[in-house]
Amino acid sequence: MNDRILRPSRRHFVGGASLAVLGAPALVRNAFAQSTFNWKRFAGETVNVLYVKNTRADLIMAKSKEFEDRTGIKVSAEAVPEQQQRQKALIEFTSGKPSFDVVALSLHVQKRIAAKGKWLTDLRPMIADGSLTSPEFDFKDFNAAGLTFSTQNDGTLDTLPKFVDYWILYYNKELFAQKGVAYPKTMDEILTAAQKLHDPGKGIAGFVSRGLKNANVPVWTSWLLGQGMETVDKAGNLTTNSPEAIWAAELYKRLNSEVAPPGAIGFNWNECQSTFATGRAAMWLDGIGFAAPLEDATKSRVAGKVGYGIVPAGPKAHHSATFADGMGIPTSCTRKGAAWLYIQWACNKENQLTMLKNGAGSPARNSPLADTETIRASKFGKEWFDTILGSAKIGRPGLPVIVPVTEFRDIFGVALTNMIGGADPKAELAKATEAFKPVLEKSEKA
């Protein structure tokens, strides 16, 4: 595919703007008004797609023939387990000649390295080009939380968001009603409510969340967002031993030691899910994608009793920790037109709705969540949908946008685990910050 096809004409860049897609719907409408879009434009080409192995990938790969019939483009897709997929993507991007034309990335882990390595194509010119983007694309339908992940610091939109995971507070309505406890309005009230609901004699914990090192970090950062802070500020400085970070760590420690189930220090999401699903925890903080197993009466004792709530506000701010997947096109790709058709099809309203109906996660688009028929037919209930929509409005990354995300989770995960065991949060955060600082500095210089 030649450069002329990908280079939008001057009329798409009013006033010298490079689309600035997030704030230029009129520009997009103008492009569509002059559209010469044709789904068959790249018929005969092949697109190679690299996914992470999960339910979402399985659903879209099963529909490949639909795309092939619509476009005449052949799809060759593979789904690889998460850690192996990330390693494969890194190796191939580093080689400069990746074998795939479309790649799914975990933006909460790979966003920064993709920017530093200039891995991906800026999608804004293609979105603005009415000959490359379907009039039904509806960019404005993508929610703010997803677009925040897909947009780099320089404004480049190098992925299209496909899935956004919001951290929410699951709660057992039956236990709350029995004790006459109201849903907490603040983070401090979570602890107060958990203390009232905690009943070790009956085998019921007031609260459960991840205690296992590495996996536990998003719990702490969720509380830190309530202080209006992330672990790395906009200037690239660590805030991990600030008074706010210590406050969040103190809350983490108390919830995971005073009102948690025995053995919580070794809990990942699966142990938390099992504890909550068997009615042995009153509250659970984690991603929104666990509704399906919790509402399955053949596997869960709390089916029909689960409440879904937006994470309560902190002392200074109200945010939901978010994590997201996006789809992008390598800068070296020679079939960018066909690749872009695939991405806009894979992330269209219909496929996002299919993901939602199958309980495969929360879409990056708003329209599926407003589908009244889906809401009415869903076993999850309206509260679950309202929680997604509410969380989407206040979503903020739950992990720092840096290259060494894994090292960050490892180092601070150990500190958090030590706190559950009785260590002082201030001392642990100071030690972890000192250990991680040179790792971060080295990554930015590389």
N, C-alpha and C positions, 0 to 999 in steps of 0.2 A: 504494500500500500504506500503511495507516494505522499510527500509532505503536503501537497496541495489539498488533499482530501481532509487532512487533520487541521489545516490552518484556516480558522474562520475569517471571513471577510471583514473589512473595516467597520461595516455597519453593526457588527456584534460587539464592538468595543467603544461605546459612547464615552466621550470625555476622557479617553485614555485609560479607562478602567479595564482591568484584566478579568472582567466578569464580576468579581467580588460577589460570587453567586449567592451568598447568604442574604444579601440585601438588594438583589437586582431582579425581582420577579418580572418587572416590566420589560427588561432586556430579554429575558427568556421568552416572554409572550411574543415579543417582536420577532424573535428568531422563528418561533413556531408559526407565526402568521405567514411567513415566507417559506414555510417548510416544503421541501421536496423529498421528505422522508420515505424510504422504501425498505421494508424488512428484508427483501430479497437482494438488496444491493451487493452483498458479499457472498452470494450463493456459490457453492463449490469450494469455499475455504473450510479449514478445520481449526477449531479452538481447543487448546489443551488447558485443562483446568485442574488446579491443585487445591483440594479441600482438606480440612481437618475432619477426621472420622467422628461423626456424631449424628444424632437424629435429623438435624437440619440438613446436613449434607445428603443423607440418605433420601430424604423427601425430594430435594431438588434434582438429584441425579436420576431418580426414578421417573422424572418428567422430561428428561432430555429429548425424547422423541418429539414432544410438543414444540420445543424450540427448533429442532431440526426441520420439522414440517413447516414451521412458520417462516424460517429464514433460508433454508437450503444449506445451512452451515452445519457441518458434522461436529459433534461434541465428543471429545476424548477426555474423560474425567476420572480422577482417582482420589480416594479419601484415605489419608494416612493418620494413624494415631497422633495425638496432639504434640507430644514432645519430639517424636520423629519428624513430624511435618515441619515444625519450627526449625529443626536442624537442617532438614533438606532445603528449606527456603533460604536459610542463611548461606549454606554452601553454594547453592546455585546462583544466588544474587552476587555473592562475592566473586564468583567466576566471571561475571559479566555477561553470561549467556544462559539465562535460565531456560529450562525446557518447556515451561508453561507460559501461556498467554494471559491467563487469569489466575490470581492467587487469593485465597482467603487468609487474612491475617488476624491474629488476636491483638487488637489495637492497644489494649492495656499492657501488653508486653512488648510488642514490636513497632509501635508507632515511631518512637524516637530513632531507633536504628534504621528504620526505613527512610526517615528524613535525612539523617546524616549520610547514609549511603546512596541517596538519590535513587532509591530502588524503583520508584513508581512514577507513572505519568500523571500530570495534572489533568484532572477530568473536566475542569471548568470550560476550556474551549470547546470540548465536545458537547457538553451540556448546552452551551450557547448556540451550537450549530444545528439549525433546524433540519438539515439534511442527514444528520447523524443521530438525532434524538427524537424519539416518537412524541407526537403531540400529547399522548396520554401519559407521559412520564411523570408529570406533576411533582416537581422538585420540592415544592412547598409542603408536601405531605410528610416529608421526613422530619422527625422531631429534633428539637434542639440538642438533646443529650447525645444522640447518635452523631449529629453533624459536628459537635464539639470534638468528638473523638476522631472523626475523619479529616478534620481541618488542622493542618500544621501551623506552627507559629507564624510563618510568613504568609499565611492565607491560602496556601496550596491545598486543594482538595484532592488528595491522592488516593483515596478509597471512597467507596460508597458504602454507608453503614447498612448492615443486613440484620444484625441482632444486637439488642442492648439488654444487658442484665442489670436490673436494679436491685439493690439490697433493700429488703423490707423486714418488717417485724411480724412474724407469724405468732398468733396467740390462740390459746385454747379457750373458746368462748364459754364452754361448760365450767371450767375451773374458775374463770373470772366471775361468772354469775354466782357460783357457789360461795365465793368469798366476798361478793359485793364489791369487786375491784373494777374501777373504770380504766379504759384504755389510756395509757400514759400520754400526756401532752408534751412532756419534755424528756430529755435524756436522764436528768436526775430522777424524774418520776418512774423511769424504767426500773431503777434500783429499788425505789420505795415499793413499787408494785410487786417486784420479784420477792422482796422480803416478806410481804403479806401472803404471797402465794406459795412460798417455799414450805414444804411439809415433808421432811426426810422420813418421818415415821410412816408415812404412806407411800414412800418411794417417789415423791414428786419434787422436782427441782423448780425453783422459781424462774430460772433462766438457763439457757444452754447456747453455747456458740463454740466456734473452733478454738481449741487450745493447742493443737499440734503446731510445732514450729514450722514456719514458712506459710502454712495454710491460714494461720491465725492473724496475719498482718492486716487484712482488710477489715477485721472487726475493730481493731484499734484505730485505723484510719477513718472508719465510719464515725467514730466518736470525735475524732479530731476535726472532721468537717463541720461538726456542730460548733466549733470555735471559729469557723470561717477560714480555716487554714488547711493547706496540703503539706505533705512532708518535705517537698522541695518547692521553694517559692519561684516567682517568675524570673528572678535573677540567677537562678540555679543554686541557691544556697539552701542548705539543710535547715529545717526548723524542728528537727526531731528531738532536741533537748530544750525546747522553749517551755515556758510555763503552761502554755496551752496543750502541748504534746504530753507533758507530765500529767496534767489534769485528765486527758483522755486515757492515759495508761493507768492511772489510779482507778478510773471507772472500769476499765477492762479487768484489772486485777480483782476488784471487789465482786464484779458479776461472775467471774470465772473461778472464784474461790469460796465466796460466802454463800452464794445461792445457786451453785452449779451442781450437777450430778457427780457422784464419785467417778474418778478417772478422767474428768474433762480435760486434763492436761494433755491427754493423748488423742483428743477428738478431732477428726476432720469432718467435713460436711456429712459424710455417710453415717457416722456415729451420732451426729446431731439429729439427722433425719430420723434415724431409728428410735432415738429417745423421744422425740416429739410425737412421732407417729404411734407410739405405744402409750401415749398419754402420760409420760413420765416427766414432762417439762411443760411449764405454763407459757413460756415465750421462747422464741428462737430467732436470732438475727442471721439472715443469709440471703442468697439470691432468690429471685422471684420464680425461678423455673422448677420449683419443687411441688407445685400445686397438684400436678397429675398423680404422683404416688401418694400424696397425703389424702386425696379425695377418692382413692381406690379402696372401696370397702373390703375387698378381698385381701388387702395387705395392710391397711391402716385402721387402727382403733378410733381415730379421731375424725374419720370421714364425716362430713356434715357438721362438724363442730369447729372447724378451722376458721379463724379470723385472719384477715390480711390487712395490715396497716402500713401507712407511710412511716418511715423512721421519724420519730419525734424530733423536734427542734432542740438544738444545743443552746448554750448560753449566749452565743453571738450570731448564729446562722442556722439555716434550715436547708439541709442538702441530703440527697440520697447518693450513696456511693454507687458508681456505675462502672460497668465493664462492657466492652463491645467487640464485635467482629465486623470486619469490613472486607470488601472485595476490590482489588486493584489490578492494574495492567503494568507489567514491567516496562521501564523506559526503553529497553532494547527490543521490545516486541515488534515484529514486522506485520502483524495482523491486528492492529489496534482498532480498526473499524469493526471487525467481526467480534473482537473481544468486548468492545463497548456495547454492542448489541446484546451479547450474552449477559453482561452485568445488569443492564437495565431490565432485561427480561427476568433474570434470577431474583431481582429485588423489586419486581413490580407488585402492585397491590394484591393481585390474585395469589401470588406465591407467598407473600407475607401473611395473608389471611390463612392459607393452608397451614403454614407453620404454627400459627396461633391455635387453629382448630385442633391440631394434633398434639397440643401441649408441648411443643418443641421449643418453646421460649417466647419471649416478648419481641415483637417486630420493631424495626427502626422507623416504620411509618405509623402515622396516627390513625389513618382511616380504618384499618382492621379492628382497632380497639373501639371504634364507634359503630361497628356493624351490629345493629340491634338484634338481628336474627341469630348471630353467633353468640351474643351475650345471653339471649333467652335460652338457647339450646345447651349452653355450656354448663357443666357440672361444677365449675369453679365459682360461679356466682358473680353478681355485679360488683361486689366489693373488690374482688381480685382485679377486674378491669379498671375500676376507679383508682386502685392503688398504683397500677402501671402508669396511667395517665398522670396522676398526681406526682409520682416519682420522676416521670420524664420532664416535668416542668422545673424540677429542682436538682436534676442529675448533675453530678460533678465527679470526675475521675477518682476512683478509689485507690489507685496506685500512682506513684509518681511517673511522669512521662520522661523516662530516662532509659539509657541502654541497659545498665546492669540491674534490671528489675529483679531477676532471680537472686542475685547476691544481696540486694536490699532486703528481700523477703527472708532470706536465710539468716542474715545477721540480726535483724530486728525481731524475727520470729523466735530466735533463741532467747533474746532479752525478755520478750513477753512471756514465754514459757517459764523462765526463771522467776518472773513476778508471781505467777500462779503458785509457784513453790514457796513463796514468801519473800523473795528479794525486793529491794527498794526500787520503785519505778524510776526515780530521779537518777540514781546511780547506774541502773541498767541502761537507761537511754543515753546517758553521758558516755558510757563505755561503748555502746553500739555506734553512736554517732562518730566517735573518734576512730573506730575501726572501719566504718564505711566511707568516711570522707575522702581518703586517698583513692579508693576504688572509683568513686564518682568523678573525681578530678581527672584521673587517668583516662576514664572513658570519654570525657569531653575533649581531651587533647588528642585522642587517637584518630 
